[in-house]
Amino acid sequence: AMVKETLYYDVLGVKPSASAEELKKAYRKLALKYHPDKNPNEGEKFKQISQAYEILSDQKKRDLYDKGGEQAIKEGGSSSSFGSPMDIFDLFFGGGGRMQRERRAIKFEYTLPSPSLIGKNVVHQLSISLEELYNGATRKLALQKNVICEKCEGRGGRKGAIECCPNCRGTGMQIRIHQIGPGMVQQIRSVCMECQGHGERISPKDRCKSCTGRKIVREKIILEVHIDKGMKDGQKITFRGEGDQEPGLEPGDIIIVLDQKDHPTLTRQGEDLVMCMDIQLVEALCGFQKPITTLDNRTIIITSHPGQTVKHGDIKCVLNEGMPIYRRPYEKGRLIIEFKVNFPGSGFLSSDKLYLLEKLLPARQEVEETEEMEQVDLMDFD
């Protein structure tokens, strides 16, 4: 099917025929790469990625776009309702940790710090192999995060040394009165420059040596990420409350997103594993035995018995040799094998031997040639 324009597809680096899964994977990679936390100057790019994904991940909007391009989306009146790139990101990465917490709190009836008092979630991608998803694995991931300074307990200085900023009287905001005409004034609110909006100041000699008054220090942490058998590409593993710490805030989560590297011979389709197998013409006609090495290094042998023929493009499967099913690792999907038959090259048999081969194969239909027919040459097609 032709699409009117491919801009949104190009932004995500996918073909217009991309499946929902491929769109997800493309968005995931790009959104993590261009997120303002990682790439502060790429705000525009992050916005384009979000908008493209927002339209293409919604089948109705995608159909509209394919038929009429960006123009159709604008006229369809949904351009005004573009979600904020951050909301789309949070929704996708389950970064609505806030919502989940509020729901949990309602369930257990405990009071929570108000939503604005929860820090941001941090999302990291972890590259893993198909073998690790098949066998399960534990990976150690070294990360940097902000933690509250222990020396000054997050105060930034000695106990009595922190004073209210005289410039903004502790509000963190400055209000300037600006006369714009006779009897007309305008109030301009801005962040207080003296205390950078913190509302307090510490004289340099009283500042905590450990964090130089910043209240937090960078610390290297090692996370143990447990990859269970059968987990999927793009699956998220959440470490609750392990995000950056900040005084007065409940820390957000660290979210690890699995990113599966391509395997040289196997591709995964849901619970199944798919592979291609080349066989010779003699094997296709007379049977064969072939070893296959599984992802946990066993060798299984598949057999086509003499008398069974395998045609080019035939698809067969082996039960229980696919991916383990997540949380039911003793059950596995199928190993699906597509056969490709390699024919011998021209001139592989002398003409007297060909005659013998022909006697063994099912007979062909002879054509009666008449005067009206015309002989033509068969050429190789590039």
C-alpha positions, 0 to 999 in steps of 0.5 A, spaced: 500 500 500 502 506 498 502 512 503 502 519 502 508 521 505 513 518 510 516 523 514 513 520 521 516 513 519 523 516 517 523 520 524 523 513 527 527 510 522 522 504 520 519 502 513 511 504 512 510 497 512 513 496 520 509 492 525 506 495 531 512 491 535 517 494 530 514 501 531 515 500 539 522 498 538 524 504 534 521 509 539 524 505 545 531 506 542 530 513 540 526 516 546 532 513 550 537 516 546 534 523 545 531 524 552 532 531 555 536 528 561 541 524 556 541 530 551 539 536 553 540 540 546 535 535 542 529 537 545 526 538 538 528 531 536 525 528 542 518 532 540 518 529 533 520 522 535 514 523 540 509 526 535 511 521 530 510 515 535 503 518 538 500 518 531 503 511 528 501 507 534 494 509 534 491 505 528 486 510 526 491 516 526 496 511 522 490 510 517 489 517 516 496 519 516 497 514 511 492 516 506 493 524 507 499 525 510 501 530 516 495 535 513 490 530 514 492 529 521 492 537 522 485 537 519 483 531 523 483 536 529 488 531 533 494 536 532 492 540 537 491 534 542 498 532 541 500 529 548 506 532 551 513 528 549 514 527 557 507 524 558 508 519 552 515 517 554 512 516 561 506 512 559 510 508 554 516 506 560 511 505 565 514 511 568 507 513 571 510 510 577 507 516 581 500 513 579 501 506 581 504 509 588 497 513 589 493 507 587 497 503 592 496 508 597 489 508 596 489 500 597 493 500 603 490 507 606 497 510 608 498 517 606 503 519 601 507 525 599 504 529 594 505 527 587 510 533 586 514 530 592 516 524 588 523 524 584 523 523 577 524 515 574 531 514 571 530 509 565 536 505 562 537 500 557 540 493 558 543 490 551 542 482 552 543 476 548 537 471 546 541 466 550 540 470 556 533 470 555 532 463 554 537 461 559 535 466 564 541 470 567 544 475 572 547 482 570 550 487 574 549 494 572 554 500 574 550 506 575 551 513 577 546 516 582 544 522 586 544 520 594 543 525 600 549 527 603 550 523 609 555 528 612 550 534 613 544 529 612 542 533 606 542 540 609 548 543 605 552 545 611 552 546 619 546 545 623 545 553 625 549 555 619 543 555 614 539 562 614 533 564 610 535 568 604 534 575 605 533 577 598 527 573 597 525 572 604 525 564 603 520 564 598 526 562 592 522 567 588 523 575 586 518 580 584 520 586 580 515 591 579 516 594 572 512 601 570 509 600 563 505 606 563 502 612 567 499 609 573 500 602 570 505 597 573 507 590 571 509 584 576 515 580 574 516 573 578 523 570 577 527 565 580 531 569 586 539 569 583 542 570 590 539 563 592 538 560 585 530 559 588 532 555 594 530 560 599 536 559 603 543 560 603 549 558 607 556 562 607 561 559 604 565 557 610 560 553 613 558 549 607 559 542 608 565 540 605 563 533 602 557 536 598 559 543 597 553 545 600 549 541 594 546 537 599 547 531 594 553 527 592 554 522 586 555 515 588 556 509 583 551 503 585 551 496 582 544 493 580 543 486 580 538 485 574 535 478 574 533 476 567 528 471 568 527 465 562 522 467 557 523 475 558 522 479 552 525 484 548 523 491 551 521 488 557 521 493 563 525 491 570 523 496 575 527 498 582 522 501 586 525 507 589 532 507 587 532 513 583 536 519 584 535 522 591 533 529 593 532 532 600 524 532 601 523 528 595 521 520 595 526 518 590 523 515 583 524 508 580 530 506 576 527 502 570 531 497 566 529 496 559 531 489 556 534 490 549 535 484 545 541 483 540 540 480 534 542 472 533 545 470 527 541 464 526 534 464 530 529 470 530 524 470 536 516 470 534 513 470 541 514 464 544 517 461 538 524 460 535 524 461 527 530 458 523 532 457 516 535 451 514 539 449 507 538 442 504 541 439 498 536 436 493 538 429 494 536 430 502 530 433 499 528 427 495 531 421 499 531 424 507 536 426 511 539 427 519 541 434 521 544 436 528 541 443 531 545 446 537 540 449 541 540 456 545 542 452 552 548 448 548 544 441 547 544 438 540 538 435 537 537 431 531 532 432 526 530 427 521 526 426 514 525 419 513 527 416 506 521 416 502 519 423 505 520 429 500 521 436 503 519 442 498 523 448 497 519 453 502 516 448 506 515 449 514 516 444 519 516 445 527 519 441 533 514 442 539 517 444 545 524 447 542 522 454 542 522 459 548 521 458 555 514 461 557 515 467 562 514 465 569 512 457 566 519 456 564 518 448 563 513 450 558 516 452 551 514 454 544 516 451 538 522 451 533 519 453 526 524 451 521 523 453 514 527 449 508 531 452 502 533 446 497 539 447 494 539 445 487 546 442 484 549 446 478 548 445 471 552 440 468 553 436 474 551 429 471 553 427 464 548 425 459 548 418 460 547 418 467 542 424 466 538 418 462 539 414 468 536 419 473 530 420 469 528 413 469 528 414 476 524 420 477 516 421 475 515 421 468 515 428 464 509 430 459 512 430 452 510 436 447 508 435 440 511 440 436 508 442 430 509 447 424 506 453 427 510 453 433 516 457 434 523 456 438 525 461 442 531 462 447 531 462 454 536 467 457 538 468 464 534 474 467 538 479 472 
